Amino acid sequence: MTISRFERPLSLFPFGYLLVSRGKDPWELLYMVGNSWIPATWLIVRLGGLDPLHAMLTFVLGYLAFISCYELGYLTNDSWDAARSAGGRRRIGFAVTPFYLLLFVAIRSAVWAAIGLFTGWITQLPWLCGYAALVAAFALHNVLQSPTIRIASFMQLSILRFLLPILGALTAGTYLVAVAIAFLFYTIFRLLSYLDSKDLLKMDERRTGQFKLAIVAVQAPIAILLSVLAGSTVIAELFVYYLALYGLISLRERTRRQVPAGLGLQ
């Protein structure tokens, strides 16, 4: 495989490693924006009390701090764990030298600390505990050998992936609302992807927008209950948002299936 000469230097910077190792498909990047970035920013608006522009800037800072740490886990998984695991996937096409590793860690540590100091989040115990949980969950995920036991660490990583970029902007009374939204509308699909990649289930339809739309729609009772219990409509708001998102994806898939059939009739 030919590796672009820009991939190695780009991968040294936060979010660059994700782009090089996992984000080469534009559709996947667009899906990530719709599936997590937009809802997370909306949570900052609704739960953090910020205006939309301030919320977007806050999310960018929160996400850069988060991805700086998360990519350390990615690199560990792609270099060390992939080499020792029978079904491990090496997602990068260049060698991880000691000098590269030193720069990789130093740059991300500096970015995380700078953002934490600039925002004041580094003085917040929940923010620090969130990152301690991330380190512990990623360590467990890489140390554990059993794919089935790894389900537990993967679920934690998925929830933290949604929660940590916005944790600093939330308050004590809103943390559980964000966790509930992450679990209901985000983690379930990442978990299915993980199970499928490890051949722990056979469910081809889980890739379709129609399946995601149905899964979200079926969770209407618990979404409404959680909205009532939390005394907040934001869960219901994002329930409607995800219905619309997966409805659009389902419509896109249906349209793409119908185009070849139409051409064949001409």
N, C-alpha and C positions, 0 to 999 in steps of 0.2 A: 504494500500500500504506500502510495506517495504522500508524504506529510508536508504540508505547507511550511515554509521556513518561518512563517509568522506564528505558528501554533505554539511553539515552545516559549518564546518570550511573552506572548499574550497570556499563556496559562499561568504565568507568575503572579498576575494581578487578580484581585478579587473579582469574581464572576467570569473572568477569562478562562479559568480551568473548566467551569461548567460548560461554557460555549464550545471549548475544544473537545471535551470528552463526551458531552451529552446533548448539546444544543445546536447541532448542525442542521437540523430540520426546522425551517421557519415556522411550519405549522405547530410543531411542538412548543416553540417559544411563545407563539401567539396564544396557544392553549394555556400555558403557564400564566400569562398575563391575565387571561379571563378567569381562570380557575382559582387563582390565589391572590395575585397582586391587586386586582380591582376590589374584590370582597374585603381584603385586609385593609386597604385604604379607606373603604367605607366604614369599617369598624372603628378606625381612628376618628373619623368624622362623627359617628353616632355615639361611640362610647368614650372617646377621648375629648370630645367637645371642641375640636379644631375645625377651622374652615377648610374647604376642599384643597386649596393650594398649599396651605400649611400642612395639611394631612399628607399630601403627596410628597412634600419635602421630608417630612418626618419618616414616612415609609421608606424613602430612598436611603436615608441614613440608617434606619433600622435594618433594612435588607442588606446593606453593605457590611454592617457589623456582623449580621448573621452568616452571610455567605462566606465571609472571611474565616469563620470557624468551621462551617459545614464542609468547605472544600478541603480542609485538613483531613476530615473523615473520608471524603471522596478519594483523595490521593492514597491514603492508607489502604482503602478498600481495593483500589485499582492496581496498586503496586505490590503490597505485601499479601493481602488476603487472596487476591486473584491468583497469585503464583502458587499458593499452598492448597487452594481448594480445587476439587476435581472439576467442578462446573464453573470455575471463576472466569469472569470476563475482563480482559485487559482492554481498557477503553482508550488508552493513549499509545501513540506510536513512537515515542522517544524514551530514552533512558532517564531514570531518575537518579542523578548523580548526587553525592553528598553536598556539593556546592549548590546545585539546583534546590535541593531540599532545604538547605539553610536559608536561601533567599525566599523560598516559598513560605516558610514558617515566619521569618522575620517581617516580611511585608504585611502578611495578614495579622500578625500580632500587633504591629504598629497601627494599622488601620482600625482594628477593633478597639484598641486602647484610646486612640485619638477621638473616635466617635463617642466612646463612653464618657470621656472627659469633657468633650465639647457640649454634649447634651445633658450631662449630669447623671446619666443612667448608671454609670459605674458606681455611684454611691447608693443605688437602690438595691436592697437585698433580693427582691423577687427577680430582678434582671440578672444579677450574679448567679442566683440559684438556678435560673433557667439555663444559663450556659454551663453550669456545673452538671445539670441533668443531661444536657446535650453531649458533653464529653463522656459521661458515664454510659449513656445509651449507645453512642457510637463505639466505645471501647467494647462493650458487651457484644454488639453486633459483629464486630470483627473477630472477637475471641471465640465466640460460640461456633461450633462446627455444624450442629444440626439445623437444617433449613426450617424445620417445623418449630423449633424453639426460637429461632430468629424472628418468627412472626411477632413475638412480644416486643422485641427490641425495635423491629421495623415500625410497628404501630406507634411507639413512643417517638421515634425519629420523625414520623410523618406529622404528628400533632405539633411537635416542637418546630418543625419546618414552617408551619403555618403561623404559629403563635409568636415565636421569638422576634421576628421583624417588627412586631407591633407591641410587644410586651411593655416596653418602656413608656409608651404613650397611654397605657391603660391604668385603671385604678383598681384597688383591691376588690371592689364590688362588681367588677366587670370581667375578671379573669375567666371565671367559669363559663360565662356566655361565649367568649371567644373559643374556649376549648370545645364547648358543645357544637358550635358551628363548624370547627375544624373536623370534628369526628363525624358529624352527620353528612357533610357535603364534600369533604376533601379527602380525608383519610380512607374512607371506604373504597374509593376507586384506586388509590395508590396501593392499598392492601391487595386488591384483586390483581393488579398488575404484577406485584411481587409474587403472589402465589402462582400466577400463570408462568412467570419467568423461571420459577423453580419446579415447574411441572407438578405443582401441588393441586392443580385443578384443571379441568378442561372446559372452558367456557368461552368459545370464540366470540359470542355476541357481546361480551363485556367491553369490547373495543368500540362498539357503536354508540352514537349519540342517543339512539332510541332506548338502548339499555340503560344508560345513565339517566335519561329523562324519567324512565319508569322507576328506577331505584329512588330518585329524589322524591318523586310524586308519592310513592308508597310511604315515605317517612313523614307525610303531612301530620298524622296524629301526634307523634312525639315532638315535631317541630312546634306545633301549636301549643302543646302542653308546656314545653320548655319556655316558650314566650310568656305564657301566663305565670309560671313559677318564678321566672326571672324578673317579672314585672317590666319587660322590655319588648318592644315590637321588632327589634333589630334582627332576631332570629327569623321571624316571619318574613321580614323584608328580604333577607338573603335567601330564604327558601324560594321566594318568587323570582329572585335574580337567577338562581341556579336552574329553576324550571325554564326560564327564558333562554339562558345560555345553552343548555342541552337541547332545548327545542330547536334553536338555530343550528346547532351542530347536526341534529337529526335531519333537519330540512336540507342542509347542505349535502349530506350523504345521499339523501333520497334524490335530490336534483342531479347529482353526479352519476347515480345509477341509471337515471332516466335518459340522460343525454345520448349514450351509445345506442339505446333502443330506438330513439327518435331518428338518429342518423341512418339506422339500418332500414327504415321504412321509406327513405327517400330514393 
